[in-house]
Amino acid sequence: MPFTPFHLGLGGVAGGYTSSWFSFRAFCFANVLLDMEAIYRIPFGLYPIHDWLHTFIVGTFLPLLLWFPIGKPFCLFISRWWNKLAVGTFLEKVHIPSSISVFPATLALIFGGLSHVFLDSIMHSDIAPLRPFSYSNPFFMLISIRSLHWILTAGGILGISLVLYRCRNKTDLG
């Protein structure tokens, strides 16, 4: 995806309502972490832009490996910041818990890494998602980029709707 938020729509659908078993914050961490590779490689003109982080092996295990030292503390910091920012505003109902359980985080990190690599593989020809076993990309142009963007945009809208529904019913967000 040319823009990480397109990935987040999928996580919004999975975590927008079902936060007891899925951590949207961990899902976001996995996706942003993997896009750091392209953010680093583009300014230096490095090819492929999507290298080892955009393989199913590394894209799945790196978010898990970096969750406790980097991801969880960062996500909890952002959660505390958001909760303070929202006090006294209409956003106060969008309360984010001050903890992230291991199982929902693990599931979201794995799903985030796998889905990120898969979705980027549909759009970008420079990805070898099955590396080191294969340097081909069997998912490239599986569907049109336009269709992919529409599906992910619809997922984002559905995810936001689910979050708003939960806020209306005053349940915590994961």
N, C-alpha and C positions, 0 to 999 in steps of 0.2 A: 504494500500500500504506500502511496506517496505521503501518507499522512496518518500517523498512529491512531488518531481518534476513530478512523474507520474500523479498526480492529476492535475497539472498545464496545461497539454496538452488540457484537456477539456475546461479550461478557455481561453486558447490561441485560440481555435476555436471560442468560443463565443465572446471574446474580442479582438482577433487579428485584426479584421477588423471593428467591430461594436462598437467602443469605445464611441460613442455618447450616447449609452444607457446601456453600461456595463463597469464597471471599473475592468480591469485586476488586478490592484494593490489591490483593496478590496478583490477580489477573492483569490489572493495569501495570504493575511492576514488571511482570514477565514481558509484556508487550513493549514497554518503553525500553527496557534493558536490551532487547534484541534489536530495536531500531537504533540504538547507540552505535552499532556497527556501521550502518549507512551514514549516520551523521558524522562519524569520524572519517570514513573513506571518501566521501564525496569531495570535500575541500582539497584533499590531497591528490585527487584524480586516480585513486586506486581502483583497479578492476580485478575481480568482480566487486561491485558495490556491496552485494549481499554474499558474504563469504561464509566462514565456518559457523557463525552464530545462527545463520539461516539454514541449518541442517536439522533434521529431526533429532539427532543424537544430542548435539550441543544445545540446540534450542529448547530441549526438554530438561536437560540436567543442569545447565548453567543457572537458570532462575532458582532451582531448588538449592543449589550450592551457595548462592549469594543471598538467599532469603533472610537467614538469621543475622549475618553480619551487616547487611546493607538494607535489604528490602523492608523487613519488618520494622526496624527503627525509623526508617524514612516514612513509611506509611503511617505509623503511629504519630509521628511528628505532624504530618499533614492533617491527620484526623483531629488532633488537639487544636491546631491552628484553625481549621474549619469550624469546629464547635465554638471556639471563642469568637470568631468572626460573625457567626450566625446569631449570637445572643441578641435578643431584642429586635430581630428582623423577621420577616415572613419565612426566612430560611431556617428558623430555629427548630422547626419540626423535622428538618433533615439532619437528625442527630446521628453521628457516627460513633459506634462503640469504641472504648479505649483499649480494647483487646482484639486479638485476631487468633482464633483457635488453629491448632496444627492441621487437623484434617481438612477443613475448608480451604486453608491456605495451600496445602499440598495439592489438592484436587485442582484448584484454580491455577496454580503455577504450571502444572502439567498441561492442563487444557489450554492455558494461555500460550505456552511455548509451542505446542503442537499446532494449534489453530493459526498462530502467527506465521509459522513457516509454511503451512499449507496455503493460506490466503495469499501470501507474498509469492509463492510458487506459481499461482495461477496468473499473476500479473507480470512478474519479472522473469526475463529469459536468462539472466545471469545466475540464477539460483540452482544449486545441485542439492536438493533436499535430502537425497538418499546417500550422499557422500558419507563415508569413504567406499561404500559398496557400489555406487553408480554415480557417474558424473552427468547423467541425463536429468531432465526435468519432465517427468510424465504428466505433470499437472498444468504446464504452461498453456494458457488460453483454453482451459477446460470449459470455461464459459467466457463470455465477452467481459471486458473490463467495465463497460457500462452496466451490465447486469450485475456484476459483482458489487459495484458501488451502490446500486439501487437496493440490493438485498441487505447490504450492511447498513445502509442509511435507514431502511425500514426496521432493522434489528435495533438500531440506536433509538429510534422513536418508540418502539415497543418497550425497550429497556427503561427509558425515561418515564414512560407512562406507568410502568410497574413500580418504579421508585416513588412517583407521585401518589400512586394508590396506597403504597405502604405508609407514606408520610401522613396521608389523610387518616389512615387507621392507626397512626401513632406507634408504629413498630420500628425498632432500630434497624439501621442498615449495616450490612457486613461489609 
